[in-house]
Amino acid sequence: AVSVYWTWRGEPGKIFPWSIPLLRWVKTVVPVAISQPISVVFNNKAMVYAGAGVCAVIGTLSPVCTAVISSCCGRRLTVLSWGEVIIA
């Protein structure tokens, strides 16, 4: 779907990973790519010690952890974004 969208817009080069600068990629993509597998591993490990319901409640902290890691890696989040993370 993304490929069709960018081709339709006349910018097919944006479907490739090198379409954004390396520093921007490191600040925006890498924190999410690192935090997602870590979240899955921690959730699976927690299933050994707690029930599925408790793990689901703890799992709701995933957006908060992702936002904090992104912020630590240099991504700037607006006050509105932090408010939405707290609501999530």
Secondary structure, 3 states (H helix, E strand, C coil): CHHHHHHHCCCHHHHCHHHCCHHHHHHHCHHHHHHHHHHHHHHHHHHHHCCHHHHHHHHCCHHHHHHHHHHHCCCCCCHHHHHHHHHC
